Structure formats: C-alpha cells, structure tokens
Amino acid sequence: MTLSVPLVLASRSPRRRRLLEQLGLAFTVQGSPAEERVPEAAAFDEAARAMARQKVRPVAEARPDALVLAADTVAGHDGAMLEKPTDAGDARRMLRSLSGSRHRVCTGVALAHAADGREVVFSETTRVRFADLSDDEIDAYVATGEPLDKAGGYGIQHGLGSVFVEGLDGDYFTVVGLPLHRLYRRLRADFADVLSLS
C-alpha cells in the first residue's frame, strides 16, 4: 500500500509508529504541539475524537502537502475516563479499579489533508475483560514504569500488562492505539485518490 502524498504521523507514540510500519506505509513523524485537553462533559468516544482532531490540525496546517494522521486513546470505567496516569499512585488506582472488571478503550483517529481541506475523524471502541489483580501484581507492574504512558494504566501489547487481559470484544489494535482495519477502510473510502494498494 502506498500514498501519492507524504504521510505524517502527528504522534510520538512508539506503538502507533510500529502499527503504521506494519502496514508498510512510508511516513515521517512530527509530534503535535497541541495540548491534550478533554472537552468538558464530552462523551467517551466524542472526547477521543476531539483530542485526535486537536492533534491533527496544527500539523496539517504546517504540512498542507501531506496527509496527516493523529490519534488519541482513552479508557473508560464506571463512568470515568481514564487517560494516562499522572504518576505511580494514579497508575495503582487505575489498575485497582480495572481489576476483575470490564472496561472500554476508545481510540479516536483524525486524518487531514489541508491542501484540499479534507478532514476525516472517527473512533473505534473495544470492550476489555480484565483479570483480578493482587496488590503484589499491581505494584510489580507499576514498578516497571510501563503503565505511565498508556491510557488506563496498562499496555496490552507487551510486558506484564499483556497477561492481565482475559478477553476482548472488538479490535485488538484499538487498545494498542490505532484501529488498523477502520483506518484502512477510511483511507480506501475517503482518500482513494491518493492511495494505491500496489
């Protein structure tokens, strides 16, 4: 799969970078200068889309020649939105609340091509069943530092966090941070003029 315009990933996330590499797309990385601000009283999926939109716009303005991709992932449990933990104590609190329960993970994605004014924003949600965790397991995981840069305080794709997930209802890649199937479908539907499957 190739694009006839440059692709810019407006994210410093190593997980999103690896997922795009899996698709075989050539791209460059330009982290967005946008502050992540959750809109007040926004619904779970609306917040993920709004934050992705906030990230994509300044990079698209700086790179009108490129197709710019931004994403933001949030977890939700018991009516509360769980973003990245602020510190180890916050990570412990999140993991305790998720222990033995089900929660949702939503990734909002924004694609923008400023040269022709196109902007496409969508989100995908996956339900996650989390194992019962002991305090020792939580403390050991938090001590690795892995939870601190991940929405909900855990990473499904590697390390100790991967064994805490009992099952999923939805797209695994949504939980990692970029719903690849939906991204591919939206590229085919909305950017077919710049996308080639060869």
Secondary structure, 3 states (H helix, E strand, C coil): CEECCCEEECCCCHHHHHHHHHCCCCCEECCCCCCCCCCCCCCHHHHHHHHHHHHHHHHHHHCCCCEEEEEEEEEEECCEEECCCCCHHHHHHHHHHHCCCEEEEEEEEEEEECCCCEEEEEEEEEEEEECCCCHHHHHHHHHCCHHHHCHHHCCCCCCHHHHHEEEEECCHHHHHCCCHHHHHHHHHHHCCCCEECC
